[in-house]
C-alpha cells in the first residue's frame, strides 16, 4: 500500500490517502492537443463543505456500501 499526498479538499470530503498498489497507475499528463481545455476540476468538482441540507427523514434505501442509495424526504417537502 502507498500513502498519497492528496489536496486538503479531498481529505475534507473523506477520501482516504492510502491505496493498494494494484489500484495505482503511472500518471500521464493531459495532452492538450488531444483533449483541449480539459481541466482537473471538471473531473472532480468541488463540493461546498459549508453548505448544509435539511433532511426531514430517510424514507427508503437500497444497496449497500458504495452502492447504497437513499430516498430522502427533505424539510422543504420534496423527495429524492
mmJSON file of the N, C-alpha and C atoms, coordinates in Angstrom:
{"data_MODEL":{"atom_site":{
"group_PDB":["ATOM","ATOM","ATOM","ATOM","ATOM","ATOM","ATOM","ATOM","ATOM","ATOM","ATOM","ATOM","ATOM","ATOM","ATOM","ATOM","ATOM","ATOM","ATOM","ATOM","ATOM","ATOM","ATOM","ATOM","ATOM","ATOM","ATOM","ATOM","ATOM","ATOM","ATOM","ATOM","ATOM","ATOM","ATOM","ATOM","ATOM","ATOM","ATOM","ATOM","ATOM","ATOM","ATOM","ATOM","ATOM","ATOM","ATOM","ATOM","ATOM","ATOM","ATOM","ATOM","ATOM","ATOM","ATOM","ATOM","ATOM","ATOM","ATOM","ATOM","ATOM","ATOM","ATOM","ATOM","ATOM","ATOM","ATOM","ATOM","ATOM","ATOM","ATOM","ATOM","ATOM","ATOM","ATOM","ATOM","ATOM","ATOM","ATOM","ATOM","ATOM","ATOM","ATOM","ATOM","ATOM","ATOM","ATOM","ATOM","ATOM","ATOM","ATOM","ATOM","ATOM","ATOM","ATOM","ATOM","ATOM","ATOM","ATOM","ATOM","ATOM","ATOM","ATOM","ATOM","ATOM","ATOM","ATOM","ATOM","ATOM","ATOM","ATOM","ATOM","ATOM","ATOM","ATOM","ATOM","ATOM","ATOM","ATOM","ATOM","ATOM","ATOM","ATOM","ATOM","ATOM","ATOM","ATOM","ATOM","ATOM","ATOM","ATOM","ATOM","ATOM","ATOM","ATOM","ATOM","ATOM","ATOM","ATOM","ATOM","ATOM","ATOM","ATOM","ATOM","ATOM","ATOM","ATOM","ATOM","ATOM","ATOM","ATOM","ATOM","ATOM","ATOM","ATOM","ATOM","ATOM","ATOM","ATOM","ATOM","ATOM","ATOM","ATOM","ATOM","ATOM","ATOM","ATOM","ATOM","ATOM","ATOM","ATOM","ATOM","ATOM","ATOM","ATOM","ATOM","ATOM","ATOM","ATOM","ATOM","ATOM","ATOM","ATOM","ATOM","ATOM","ATOM","ATOM","ATOM","ATOM","ATOM","ATOM","ATOM","ATOM","ATOM","ATOM","ATOM","ATOM","ATOM","ATOM","ATOM","ATOM","ATOM","ATOM","ATOM","ATOM","ATOM","ATOM","ATOM","ATOM","ATOM","ATOM","ATOM","ATOM","ATOM","ATOM","ATOM","ATOM","ATOM","ATOM","ATOM","ATOM","ATOM","ATOM","ATOM","ATOM","ATOM","ATOM","ATOM","ATOM","ATOM","ATOM","ATOM","ATOM","ATOM","ATOM","ATOM","ATOM","ATOM","ATOM","ATOM"],
"id":[1,2,3,4,5,6,7,8,9,10,11,12,13,14,15,16,17,18,19,20,21,22,23,24,25,26,27,28,29,30,31,32,33,34,35,36,37,38,39,40,41,42,43,44,45,46,47,48,49,50,51,52,53,54,55,56,57,58,59,60,61,62,63,64,65,66,67,68,69,70,71,72,73,74,75,76,77,78,79,80,81,82,83,84,85,86,87,88,89,90,91,92,93,94,95,96,97,98,99,100,101,102,103,104,105,106,107,108,109,110,111,112,113,114,115,116,117,118,119,120,121,122,123,124,125,126,127,128,129,130,131,132,133,134,135,136,137,138,139,140,141,142,143,144,145,146,147,148,149,150,151,152,153,154,155,156,157,158,159,160,161,162,163,164,165,166,167,168,169,170,171,172,173,174,175,176,177,178,179,180,181,182,183,184,185,186,187,188,189,190,191,192,193,194,195,196,197,198,199,200,201,202,203,204,205,206,207,208,209,210,211,212,213,214,215,216,217,218,219,220,221,222,223,224,225,226,227,228,229,230,231,232,233,234,235,236,237,238,239,240],
"type_symbol":["N","C","C","N","C","C","N","C","C","N","C","C","N","C","C","N","C","C","N","C","C","N","C","C","N","C","C","N","C","C","N","C","C","N","C","C","N","C","C","N","C","C","N","C","C","N","C","C","N","C","C","N","C","C","N","C","C","N","C","C","N","C","C","N","C","C","N","C","C","N","C","C","N","C","C","N","C","C","N","C","C","N","C","C","N","C","C","N","C","C","N","C","C","N","C","C","N","C","C","N","C","C","N","C","C","N","C","C","N","C","C","N","C","C","N","C","C","N","C","C","N","C","C","N","C","C","N","C","C","N","C","C","N","C","C","N","C","C","N","C","C","N","C","C","N","C","C","N","C","C","N","C","C","N","C","C","N","C","C","N","C","C","N","C","C","N","C","C","N","C","C","N","C","C","N","C","C","N","C","C","N","C","C","N","C","C","N","C","C","N","C","C","N","C","C","N","C","C","N","C","C","N","C","C","N","C","C","N","C","C","N","C","C","N","C","C","N","C","C","N","C","C","N","C","C","N","C","C","N","C","C","N","C","C","N","C","C","N","C","C"],
"label_atom_id":["N","CA","C","N","CA","C","N","CA","C","N","CA","C","N","CA","C","N","CA","C","N","CA","C","N","CA","C","N","CA","C","N","CA","C","N","CA","C","N","CA","C","N","CA","C","N","CA","C","N","CA","C","N","CA","C","N","CA","C","N","CA","C","N","CA","C","N","CA","C","N","CA","C","N","CA","C","N","CA","C","N","CA","C","N","CA","C","N","CA","C","N","CA","C","N","CA","C","N","CA","C","N","CA","C","N","CA","C","N","CA","C","N","CA","C","N","CA","C","N","CA","C","N","CA","C","N","CA","C","N","CA","C","N","CA","C","N","CA","C","N","CA","C","N","CA","C","N","CA","C","N","CA","C","N","CA","C","N","CA","C","N","CA","C","N","CA","C","N","CA","C","N","CA","C","N","CA","C","N","CA","C","N","CA","C","N","CA","C","N","CA","C","N","CA","C","N","CA","C","N","CA","C","N","CA","C","N","CA","C","N","CA","C","N","CA","C","N","CA","C","N","CA","C","N","CA","C","N","CA","C","N","CA","C","N","CA","C","N","CA","C","N","CA","C","N","CA","C","N","CA","C","N","CA","C","N","CA","C","N","CA","C","N","CA","C","N","CA","C","N","CA","C","N","CA","C","N","CA","C"],
"label_alt_id":[null,null,null,null,null,null,null,null,null,null,null,null,null,null,null,null,null,null,null,null,null,null,null,null,null,null,null,null,null,null,null,null,null,null,null,null,null,null,null,null,null,null,null,null,null,null,null,null,null,null,null,null,null,null,null,null,null,null,null,null,null,null,null,null,null,null,null,null,null,null,null,null,null,null,null,null,null,null,null,null,null,null,null,null,null,null,null,null,null,null,null,null,null,null,null,null,null,null,null,null,null,null,null,null,null,null,null,null,null,null,null,null,null,null,null,null,null,null,null,null,null,null,null,null,null,null,null,null,null,null,null,null,null,null,null,null,null,null,null,null,null,null,null,null,null,null,null,null,null,null,null,null,null,null,null,null,null,null,null,null,null,null,null,null,null,null,null,null,null,null,null,null,null,null,null,null,null,null,null,null,null,null,null,null,null,null,null,null,null,null,null,null,null,null,null,null,null,null,null,null,null,null,null,null,null,null,null,null,null,null,null,null,null,null,null,null,null,null,null,null,null,null,null,null,null,null,null,null,null,null,null,null,null,null,null,null,null,null,null,null],
"label_comp_id":["UNK","UNK","UNK","UNK","UNK","UNK","UNK","UNK","UNK","UNK","UNK","UNK","UNK","UNK","UNK","UNK","UNK","UNK","UNK","UNK","UNK","UNK","UNK","UNK","UNK","UNK","UNK","UNK","UNK","UNK","UNK","UNK","UNK","UNK","UNK","UNK","UNK","UNK","UNK","UNK","UNK","UNK","UNK","UNK","UNK","UNK","UNK","UNK","UNK","UNK","UNK","UNK","UNK","UNK","UNK","UNK","UNK","UNK","UNK","UNK","UNK","UNK","UNK","UNK","UNK","UNK","UNK","UNK","UNK","UNK","UNK","UNK","UNK","UNK","UNK","UNK","UNK","UNK","UNK","UNK","UNK","UNK","UNK","UNK","UNK","UNK","UNK","UNK","UNK","UNK","UNK","UNK","UNK","UNK","UNK","UNK","UNK","UNK","UNK","UNK","UNK","UNK","UNK","UNK","UNK","UNK","UNK","UNK","UNK","UNK","UNK","UNK","UNK","UNK","UNK","UNK","UNK","UNK","UNK","UNK","UNK","UNK","UNK","UNK","UNK","UNK","UNK","UNK","UNK","UNK","UNK","UNK","UNK","UNK","UNK","UNK","UNK","UNK","UNK","UNK","UNK","UNK","UNK","UNK","UNK","UNK","UNK","UNK","UNK","UNK","UNK","UNK","UNK","UNK","UNK","UNK","UNK","UNK","UNK","UNK","UNK","UNK","UNK","UNK","UNK","UNK","UNK","UNK","UNK","UNK","UNK","UNK","UNK","UNK","UNK","UNK","UNK","UNK","UNK","UNK","UNK","UNK","UNK","UNK","UNK","UNK","UNK","UNK","UNK","UNK","UNK","UNK","UNK","UNK","UNK","UNK","UNK","UNK","UNK","UNK","UNK","UNK","UNK","UNK","UNK","UNK","UNK","UNK","UNK","UNK","UNK","UNK","UNK","UNK","UNK","UNK","UNK","UNK","UNK","UNK","UNK","UNK","UNK","UNK","UNK","UNK","UNK","UNK","UNK","UNK","UNK","UNK","UNK","UNK","UNK","UNK","UNK","UNK","UNK","UNK"],
"label_asym_id":["A","A","A","A","A","A","A","A","A","A","A","A","A","A","A","A","A","A","A","A","A","A","A","A","A","A","A","A","A","A","A","A","A","A","A","A","A","A","A","A","A","A","A","A","A","A","A","A","A","A","A","A","A","A","A","A","A","A","A","A","A","A","A","A","A","A","A","A","A","A","A","A","A","A","A","A","A","A","A","A","A","A","A","A","A","A","A","A","A","A","A","A","A","A","A","A","A","A","A","A","A","A","A","A","A","A","A","A","A","A","A","A","A","A","A","A","A","A","A","A","A","A","A","A","A","A","A","A","A","A","A","A","A","A","A","A","A","A","A","A","A","A","A","A","A","A","A","A","A","A","A","A","A","A","A","A","A","A","A","A","A","A","A","A","A","A","A","A","A","A","A","A","A","A","A","A","A","A","A","A","A","A","A","A","A","A","A","A","A","A","A","A","A","A","A","A","A","A","A","A","A","A","A","A","A","A","A","A","A","A","A","A","A","A","A","A","A","A","A","A","A","A","A","A","A","A","A","A","A","A","A","A","A","A","A","A","A","A","A","A"],
"label_entity_id":["1","1","1","1","1","1","1","1","1","1","1","1","1","1","1","1","1","1","1","1","1","1","1","1","1","1","1","1","1","1","1","1","1","1","1","1","1","1","1","1","1","1","1","1","1","1","1","1","1","1","1","1","1","1","1","1","1","1","1","1","1","1","1","1","1","1","1","1","1","1","1","1","1","1","1","1","1","1","1","1","1","1","1","1","1","1","1","1","1","1","1","1","1","1","1","1","1","1","1","1","1","1","1","1","1","1","1","1","1","1","1","1","1","1","1","1","1","1","1","1","1","1","1","1","1","1","1","1","1","1","1","1","1","1","1","1","1","1","1","1","1","1","1","1","1","1","1","1","1","1","1","1","1","1","1","1","1","1","1","1","1","1","1","1","1","1","1","1","1","1","1","1","1","1","1","1","1","1","1","1","1","1","1","1","1","1","1","1","1","1","1","1","1","1","1","1","1","1","1","1","1","1","1","1","1","1","1","1","1","1","1","1","1","1","1","1","1","1","1","1","1","1","1","1","1","1","1","1","1","1","1","1","1","1","1","1","1","1","1","1"],
"label_seq_id":[1,1,1,2,2,2,3,3,3,4,4,4,5,5,5,6,6,6,7,7,7,8,8,8,9,9,9,10,10,10,11,11,11,12,12,12,13,13,13,14,14,14,15,15,15,16,16,16,17,17,17,18,18,18,19,19,19,20,20,20,21,21,21,22,22,22,23,23,23,24,24,24,25,25,25,26,26,26,27,27,27,28,28,28,29,29,29,30,30,30,31,31,31,32,32,32,33,33,33,34,34,34,35,35,35,36,36,36,37,37,37,38,38,38,39,39,39,40,40,40,41,41,41,42,42,42,43,43,43,44,44,44,45,45,45,46,46,46,47,47,47,48,48,48,49,49,49,50,50,50,51,51,51,52,52,52,53,53,53,54,54,54,55,55,55,56,56,56,57,57,57,58,58,58,59,59,59,60,60,60,61,61,61,62,62,62,63,63,63,64,64,64,65,65,65,66,66,66,67,67,67,68,68,68,69,69,69,70,70,70,71,71,71,72,72,72,73,73,73,74,74,74,75,75,75,76,76,76,77,77,77,78,78,78,79,79,79,80,80,80],
"pdbx_PDB_ins_code":[null,null,null,null,null,null,null,null,null,null,null,null,null,null,null,null,null,null,null,null,null,null,null,null,null,null,null,null,null,null,null,null,null,null,null,null,null,null,null,null,null,null,null,null,null,null,null,null,null,null,null,null,null,null,null,null,null,null,null,null,null,null,null,null,null,null,null,null,null,null,null,null,null,null,null,null,null,null,null,null,null,null,null,null,null,null,null,null,null,null,null,null,null,null,null,null,null,null,null,null,null,null,null,null,null,null,null,null,null,null,null,null,null,null,null,null,null,null,null,null,null,null,null,null,null,null,null,null,null,null,null,null,null,null,null,null,null,null,null,null,null,null,null,null,null,null,null,null,null,null,null,null,null,null,null,null,null,null,null,null,null,null,null,null,null,null,null,null,null,null,null,null,null,null,null,null,null,null,null,null,null,null,null,null,null,null,null,null,null,null,null,null,null,null,null,null,null,null,null,null,null,null,null,null,null,null,null,null,null,null,null,null,null,null,null,null,null,null,null,null,null,null,null,null,null,null,null,null,null,null,null,null,null,null,null,null,null,null,null,null],
"Cartn_x":[0.841,0.0,0.874,0.304,1.031,0.178,0.846,0.181,0.392,-0.702,-0.673,-0.868,-0.103,-0.253,-1.432,-2.582,-3.803,-4.047,-4.744,-5.137,-6.044,-5.985,-6.78,-8.273,-8.721,-10.154,-10.607,-9.736,-10.089,-10.204,-9.279,-9.316,-10.564,-10.957,-12.163,-13.404,-13.37,-14.508,-14.5,-13.517,-13.491,-12.709,-11.921,-11.131,-9.891,-9.697,-8.531,-7.286,-6.141,-4.902,-4.02,-4.529,-3.758,-4.451,-3.669,-4.201,-3.337,-3.955,-3.223,-2.495,-1.332,-0.501,-1.23,-2.129,-2.829,-3.798,-4.129,-5.052,-4.34,-3.019,-2.253,-1.684,-1.61,-1.038,-0.12,0.801,1.683,0.842,1.056,0.307,0.846,-0.055,0.298,-0.426,0.327,-0.314,-1.218,-2.194,-3.13,-2.392,-2.741,-2.216,-3.24,-2.932,-3.89,-4.228,-3.373,-3.701,-4.831,-4.833,-5.877,-7.157,-6.988,-8.134,-8.021,-8.265,-8.09,-9.078,-8.559,-9.415,-9.822,-9.321,-9.682,-9.043,-9.849,-9.388,-9.69,-8.801,-8.993,-10.297,-10.691,-11.918,-13.155,-13.063,-14.186,-14.361,-13.28,-13.329,-13.676,-13.332,-13.558,-14.119,-15.414,-15.988,-15.853,-15.601,-15.523,-16.915,-17.017,-18.286,-18.153,-19.077,-19.046,-19.337,-18.291,-18.464,-19.261,-19.443,-20.22,-21.721,-22.095,-23.498,-24.129,-25.268,-25.974,-27.352,-27.862,-29.168,-30.012,-31.242,-32.122,-32.928,-32.624,-33.315,-34.416,-35.63,-36.722,-36.564,-36.479,-36.186,-35.825,-35.171,-34.85,-36.047,-36.657,-37.884,-37.673,-36.464,-36.182,-34.711,-34.277,-32.888,-32.772,-31.688,-31.375,-29.866,-29.375,-27.947,-27.211,-25.894,-25.052,-23.68,-22.968,-21.609,-21.575,-20.666,-20.53,-21.681,-22.514,-23.676,-24.964,-24.859,-26.051,-26.741,-28.064,-28.886,-29.97,-30.293,-31.286,-32.373,-33.602,-34.715,-34.954,-34.848,-34.87,-36.111,-36.739,-37.791,-37.125,-37.013,-36.342,-37.313,-36.776,-37.612,-38.417,-37.926,-38.648,-39.863,-39.946,-41.102,-40.88,-39.785,-39.554,-38.879,-38.967,-38.413,-37.441,-36.247,-35.264,-34.628],
"Cartn_y":[-1.193,0.0,1.24,2.317,3.574,4.701,5.639,6.848,7.925,8.518,9.523,10.9,11.867,13.24,13.872,13.956,14.476,15.921,16.684,18.042,17.984,19.003,19.027,18.939,19.446,19.377,17.933,17.068,15.652,15.003,15.345,14.782,15.249,16.512,17.035,16.315,15.818,15.096,13.623,13.207,11.846,10.847,11.312,10.405,9.977,8.682,8.175,8.355,8.493,8.755,7.519,6.332,5.102,4.203,3.765,2.959,1.72,0.601,-0.622,-0.413,-1.018,-0.843,-1.242,-2.22,-2.667,-1.618,-0.622,0.428,1.627,1.637,2.799,2.572,3.652,3.63,4.846,4.767,5.888,7.023,8.237,9.402,9.839,9.998,10.537,11.875,12.977,14.297,14.438,15.313,15.584,16.119,15.616,16.13,17.139,18.415,19.463,19.463,18.861,18.759,17.764,16.67,15.653,16.025,16.638,16.982,18.439,19.377,20.795,21.247,22.043,22.654,21.738,20.512,19.601,20.119,20.179,20.714,19.699,19.575,18.635,18.91,20.168,20.489,19.935,19.658,19.05,17.593,16.945,15.543,15.363,16.318,16.218,17.534,17.744,19.027,19.269,20.507,20.895,20.906,20.419,20.452,21.467,22.4,23.434,22.791,22.635,21.945,22.772,24.068,24.906,24.775,24.204,24.089,22.925,23.178,22.146,21.95,20.727,20.384,19.851,20.338,19.943,18.707,17.584,16.323,16.146,15.843,15.535,14.102,13.146,11.765,10.95,9.828,8.871,7.94,7.885,7.104,5.8,5.55,4.297,4.179,2.954,2.735,1.424,1.3,0.067,-0.021,-1.201,-1.393,-1.368,-1.45,-1.434,-0.896,-0.427,0.076,1.232,1.15,2.235,2.275,1.228,1.198,1.585,2.056,2.416,3.637,3.591,4.713,4.952,6.211,6.57,7.43,7.231,8.085,9.029,10.328,11.344,12.212,12.456,13.468,14.693,15.746,16.965,17.842,18.688,19.602,20.522,20.79,21.643,20.922,19.581,18.834,17.968,18.182,17.361,16.044,15.073,13.743,13.424,12.938,12.493,11.208],
"Cartn_z":[0.0,0.0,0.0,-0.538,-0.629,-0.073,0.6,1.081,0.019,-0.441,-1.497,-0.879,-1.357,-0.887,-1.625,-0.961,-1.571,-1.165,-1.996,-1.606,-0.373,0.448,1.682,1.396,0.236,-0.08,-0.255,-0.763,-0.903,0.467,1.368,2.719,3.462,3.261,3.904,3.408,2.181,1.605,1.988,2.799,3.318,2.497,1.527,0.704,1.486,1.645,2.36,1.507,2.174,1.446,1.288,1.626,1.478,0.45,-0.56,-1.649,-1.857,-2.201,-2.525,-3.853,-3.969,-5.166,-6.448,-6.382,-7.591,-8.129,-7.314,-7.745,-8.365,-8.3,-8.759,-10.156,-10.929,-12.278,-12.426,-13.366,-13.656,-14.23,-13.73,-14.211,-15.569,-16.522,-17.835,-17.957,-17.992,-18.053,-19.273,-19.168,-20.251,-21.475,-22.63,-23.891,-24.409,-24.277,-24.625,-26.119,-26.952,-28.377,-28.606,-27.829,-27.975,-27.232,-26.064,-25.218,-24.779,-25.685,-25.342,-24.27,-23.364,-22.351,-21.218,-21.184,-20.094,-18.806,-17.783,-16.505,-15.412,-14.449,-13.343,-12.607,-12.475,-11.743,-12.445,-13.754,-14.463,-14.05,-13.681,-13.296,-11.829,-11.013,-9.577,-9.064,-9.202,-8.797,-7.3,-6.967,-5.566,-4.969,-3.771,-3.056,-1.943,-1.888,-0.865,0.48,1.312,2.584,3.588,3.331,4.241,3.99,2.872,2.516,3.271,3.901,4.64,4.042,4.133,3.608,4.752,4.863,5.957,5.563,6.192,5.934,6.964,6.491,7.407,7.888,6.922,7.292,6.06,6.297,5.245,5.138,3.947,3.799,3.031,2.576,1.895,1.568,1.315,0.913,0.149,-0.61,-1.319,-1.469,-1.762,-1.934,-0.61,-0.702,0.491,0.128,1.119,0.912,-0.067,-1.04,-2.012,-3.006,-3.034,-3.922,-3.207,-1.975,-1.2,-1.807,-1.827,-2.3,-1.268,-1.068,-0.069,-0.688,-0.251,-0.651,0.523,0.257,1.311,1.204,2.337,2.441,3.049,2.252,2.685,3.468,4.319,5.105,4.201,3.001,2.052,1.471,1.676,1.221,0.001,-0.729,-1.916,-1.535,-2.431,-2.204,-3.336,-2.978,-3.978,-3.516],
"occupancy":[1.0,1.0,1.0,1.0,1.0,1.0,1.0,1.0,1.0,1.0,1.0,1.0,1.0,1.0,1.0,1.0,1.0,1.0,1.0,1.0,1.0,1.0,1.0,1.0,1.0,1.0,1.0,1.0,1.0,1.0,1.0,1.0,1.0,1.0,1.0,1.0,1.0,1.0,1.0,1.0,1.0,1.0,1.0,1.0,1.0,1.0,1.0,1.0,1.0,1.0,1.0,1.0,1.0,1.0,1.0,1.0,1.0,1.0,1.0,1.0,1.0,1.0,1.0,1.0,1.0,1.0,1.0,1.0,1.0,1.0,1.0,1.0,1.0,1.0,1.0,1.0,1.0,1.0,1.0,1.0,1.0,1.0,1.0,1.0,1.0,1.0,1.0,1.0,1.0,1.0,1.0,1.0,1.0,1.0,1.0,1.0,1.0,1.0,1.0,1.0,1.0,1.0,1.0,1.0,1.0,1.0,1.0,1.0,1.0,1.0,1.0,1.0,1.0,1.0,1.0,1.0,1.0,1.0,1.0,1.0,1.0,1.0,1.0,1.0,1.0,1.0,1.0,1.0,1.0,1.0,1.0,1.0,1.0,1.0,1.0,1.0,1.0,1.0,1.0,1.0,1.0,1.0,1.0,1.0,1.0,1.0,1.0,1.0,1.0,1.0,1.0,1.0,1.0,1.0,1.0,1.0,1.0,1.0,1.0,1.0,1.0,1.0,1.0,1.0,1.0,1.0,1.0,1.0,1.0,1.0,1.0,1.0,1.0,1.0,1.0,1.0,1.0,1.0,1.0,1.0,1.0,1.0,1.0,1.0,1.0,1.0,1.0,1.0,1.0,1.0,1.0,1.0,1.0,1.0,1.0,1.0,1.0,1.0,1.0,1.0,1.0,1.0,1.0,1.0,1.0,1.0,1.0,1.0,1.0,1.0,1.0,1.0,1.0,1.0,1.0,1.0,1.0,1.0,1.0,1.0,1.0,1.0,1.0,1.0,1.0,1.0,1.0,1.0,1.0,1.0,1.0,1.0,1.0,1.0,1.0,1.0,1.0,1.0,1.0,1.0],
"B_iso_or_equiv":[0.0,0.0,0.0,0.0,0.0,0.0,0.0,0.0,0.0,0.0,0.0,0.0,0.0,0.0,0.0,0.0,0.0,0.0,0.0,0.0,0.0,0.0,0.0,0.0,0.0,0.0,0.0,0.0,0.0,0.0,0.0,0.0,0.0,0.0,0.0,0.0,0.0,0.0,0.0,0.0,0.0,0.0,0.0,0.0,0.0,0.0,0.0,0.0,0.0,0.0,0.0,0.0,0.0,0.0,0.0,0.0,0.0,0.0,0.0,0.0,0.0,0.0,0.0,0.0,0.0,0.0,0.0,0.0,0.0,0.0,0.0,0.0,0.0,0.0,0.0,0.0,0.0,0.0,0.0,0.0,0.0,0.0,0.0,0.0,0.0,0.0,0.0,0.0,0.0,0.0,0.0,0.0,0.0,0.0,0.0,0.0,0.0,0.0,0.0,0.0,0.0,0.0,0.0,0.0,0.0,0.0,0.0,0.0,0.0,0.0,0.0,0.0,0.0,0.0,0.0,0.0,0.0,0.0,0.0,0.0,0.0,0.0,0.0,0.0,0.0,0.0,0.0,0.0,0.0,0.0,0.0,0.0,0.0,0.0,0.0,0.0,0.0,0.0,0.0,0.0,0.0,0.0,0.0,0.0,0.0,0.0,0.0,0.0,0.0,0.0,0.0,0.0,0.0,0.0,0.0,0.0,0.0,0.0,0.0,0.0,0.0,0.0,0.0,0.0,0.0,0.0,0.0,0.0,0.0,0.0,0.0,0.0,0.0,0.0,0.0,0.0,0.0,0.0,0.0,0.0,0.0,0.0,0.0,0.0,0.0,0.0,0.0,0.0,0.0,0.0,0.0,0.0,0.0,0.0,0.0,0.0,0.0,0.0,0.0,0.0,0.0,0.0,0.0,0.0,0.0,0.0,0.0,0.0,0.0,0.0,0.0,0.0,0.0,0.0,0.0,0.0,0.0,0.0,0.0,0.0,0.0,0.0,0.0,0.0,0.0,0.0,0.0,0.0,0.0,0.0,0.0,0.0,0.0,0.0,0.0,0.0,0.0,0.0,0.0,0.0],
"pdbx_formal_charge":[null,null,null,null,null,null,null,null,null,null,null,null,null,null,null,null,null,null,null,null,null,null,null,null,null,null,null,null,null,null,null,null,null,null,null,null,null,null,null,null,null,null,null,null,null,null,null,null,null,null,null,null,null,null,null,null,null,null,null,null,null,null,null,null,null,null,null,null,null,null,null,null,null,null,null,null,null,null,null,null,null,null,null,null,null,null,null,null,null,null,null,null,null,null,null,null,null,null,null,null,null,null,null,null,null,null,null,null,null,null,null,null,null,null,null,null,null,null,null,null,null,null,null,null,null,null,null,null,null,null,null,null,null,null,null,null,null,null,null,null,null,null,null,null,null,null,null,null,null,null,null,null,null,null,null,null,null,null,null,null,null,null,null,null,null,null,null,null,null,null,null,null,null,null,null,null,null,null,null,null,null,null,null,null,null,null,null,null,null,null,null,null,null,null,null,null,null,null,null,null,null,null,null,null,null,null,null,null,null,null,null,null,null,null,null,null,null,null,null,null,null,null,null,null,null,null,null,null,null,null,null,null,null,null,null,null,null,null,null,null],
"auth_seq_id":[1,1,1,2,2,2,3,3,3,4,4,4,5,5,5,6,6,6,7,7,7,8,8,8,9,9,9,10,10,10,11,11,11,12,12,12,13,13,13,14,14,14,15,15,15,16,16,16,17,17,17,18,18,18,19,19,19,20,20,20,21,21,21,22,22,22,23,23,23,24,24,24,25,25,25,26,26,26,27,27,27,28,28,28,29,29,29,30,30,30,31,31,31,32,32,32,33,33,33,34,34,34,35,35,35,36,36,36,37,37,37,38,38,38,39,39,39,40,40,40,41,41,41,42,42,42,43,43,43,44,44,44,45,45,45,46,46,46,47,47,47,48,48,48,49,49,49,50,50,50,51,51,51,52,52,52,53,53,53,54,54,54,55,55,55,56,56,56,57,57,57,58,58,58,59,59,59,60,60,60,61,61,61,62,62,62,63,63,63,64,64,64,65,65,65,66,66,66,67,67,67,68,68,68,69,69,69,70,70,70,71,71,71,72,72,72,73,73,73,74,74,74,75,75,75,76,76,76,77,77,77,78,78,78,79,79,79,80,80,80],
"auth_comp_id":["UNK","UNK","UNK","UNK","UNK","UNK","UNK","UNK","UNK","UNK","UNK","UNK","UNK","UNK","UNK","UNK","UNK","UNK","UNK","UNK","UNK","UNK","UNK","UNK","UNK","UNK","UNK","UNK","UNK","UNK","UNK","UNK","UNK","UNK","UNK","UNK","UNK","UNK","UNK","UNK","UNK","UNK","UNK","UNK","UNK","UNK","UNK","UNK","UNK","UNK","UNK","UNK","UNK","UNK","UNK","UNK","UNK","UNK","UNK","UNK","UNK","UNK","UNK","UNK","UNK","UNK","UNK","UNK","UNK","UNK","UNK","UNK","UNK","UNK","UNK","UNK","UNK","UNK","UNK","UNK","UNK","UNK","UNK","UNK","UNK","UNK","UNK","UNK","UNK","UNK","UNK","UNK","UNK","UNK","UNK","UNK","UNK","UNK","UNK","UNK","UNK","UNK","UNK","UNK","UNK","UNK","UNK","UNK","UNK","UNK","UNK","UNK","UNK","UNK","UNK","UNK","UNK","UNK","UNK","UNK","UNK","UNK","UNK","UNK","UNK","UNK","UNK","UNK","UNK","UNK","UNK","UNK","UNK","UNK","UNK","UNK","UNK","UNK","UNK","UNK","UNK","UNK","UNK","UNK","UNK","UNK","UNK","UNK","UNK","UNK","UNK","UNK","UNK","UNK","UNK","UNK","UNK","UNK","UNK","UNK","UNK","UNK","UNK","UNK","UNK","UNK","UNK","UNK","UNK","UNK","UNK","UNK","UNK","UNK","UNK","UNK","UNK","UNK","UNK","UNK","UNK","UNK","UNK","UNK","UNK","UNK","UNK","UNK","UNK","UNK","UNK","UNK","UNK","UNK","UNK","UNK","UNK","UNK","UNK","UNK","UNK","UNK","UNK","UNK","UNK","UNK","UNK","UNK","UNK","UNK","UNK","UNK","UNK","UNK","UNK","UNK","UNK","UNK","UNK","UNK","UNK","UNK","UNK","UNK","UNK","UNK","UNK","UNK","UNK","UNK","UNK","UNK","UNK","UNK","UNK","UNK","UNK","UNK","UNK","UNK"],
"auth_asym_id":["A","A","A","A","A","A","A","A","A","A","A","A","A","A","A","A","A","A","A","A","A","A","A","A","A","A","A","A","A","A","A","A","A","A","A","A","A","A","A","A","A","A","A","A","A","A","A","A","A","A","A","A","A","A","A","A","A","A","A","A","A","A","A","A","A","A","A","A","A","A","A","A","A","A","A","A","A","A","A","A","A","A","A","A","A","A","A","A","A","A","A","A","A","A","A","A","A","A","A","A","A","A","A","A","A","A","A","A","A","A","A","A","A","A","A","A","A","A","A","A","A","A","A","A","A","A","A","A","A","A","A","A","A","A","A","A","A","A","A","A","A","A","A","A","A","A","A","A","A","A","A","A","A","A","A","A","A","A","A","A","A","A","A","A","A","A","A","A","A","A","A","A","A","A","A","A","A","A","A","A","A","A","A","A","A","A","A","A","A","A","A","A","A","A","A","A","A","A","A","A","A","A","A","A","A","A","A","A","A","A","A","A","A","A","A","A","A","A","A","A","A","A","A","A","A","A","A","A","A","A","A","A","A","A","A","A","A","A","A","A"],
"auth_atom_id":["N","CA","C","N","CA","C","N","CA","C","N","CA","C","N","CA","C","N","CA","C","N","CA","C","N","CA","C","N","CA","C","N","CA","C","N","CA","C","N","CA","C","N","CA","C","N","CA","C","N","CA","C","N","CA","C","N","CA","C","N","CA","C","N","CA","C","N","CA","C","N","CA","C","N","CA","C","N","CA","C","N","CA","C","N","CA","C","N","CA","C","N","CA","C","N","CA","C","N","CA","C","N","CA","C","N","CA","C","N","CA","C","N","CA","C","N","CA","C","N","CA","C","N","CA","C","N","CA","C","N","CA","C","N","CA","C","N","CA","C","N","CA","C","N","CA","C","N","CA","C","N","CA","C","N","CA","C","N","CA","C","N","CA","C","N","CA","C","N","CA","C","N","CA","C","N","CA","C","N","CA","C","N","CA","C","N","CA","C","N","CA","C","N","CA","C","N","CA","C","N","CA","C","N","CA","C","N","CA","C","N","CA","C","N","CA","C","N","CA","C","N","CA","C","N","CA","C","N","CA","C","N","CA","C","N","CA","C","N","CA","C","N","CA","C","N","CA","C","N","CA","C","N","CA","C","N","CA","C","N","CA","C","N","CA","C","N","CA","C","N","CA","C","N","CA","C","N","CA","C"],
"pdbx_PDB_model_num":[1,1,1,1,1,1,1,1,1,1,1,1,1,1,1,1,1,1,1,1,1,1,1,1,1,1,1,1,1,1,1,1,1,1,1,1,1,1,1,1,1,1,1,1,1,1,1,1,1,1,1,1,1,1,1,1,1,1,1,1,1,1,1,1,1,1,1,1,1,1,1,1,1,1,1,1,1,1,1,1,1,1,1,1,1,1,1,1,1,1,1,1,1,1,1,1,1,1,1,1,1,1,1,1,1,1,1,1,1,1,1,1,1,1,1,1,1,1,1,1,1,1,1,1,1,1,1,1,1,1,1,1,1,1,1,1,1,1,1,1,1,1,1,1,1,1,1,1,1,1,1,1,1,1,1,1,1,1,1,1,1,1,1,1,1,1,1,1,1,1,1,1,1,1,1,1,1,1,1,1,1,1,1,1,1,1,1,1,1,1,1,1,1,1,1,1,1,1,1,1,1,1,1,1,1,1,1,1,1,1,1,1,1,1,1,1,1,1,1,1,1,1,1,1,1,1,1,1,1,1,1,1,1,1,1,1,1,1,1,1]
}}}
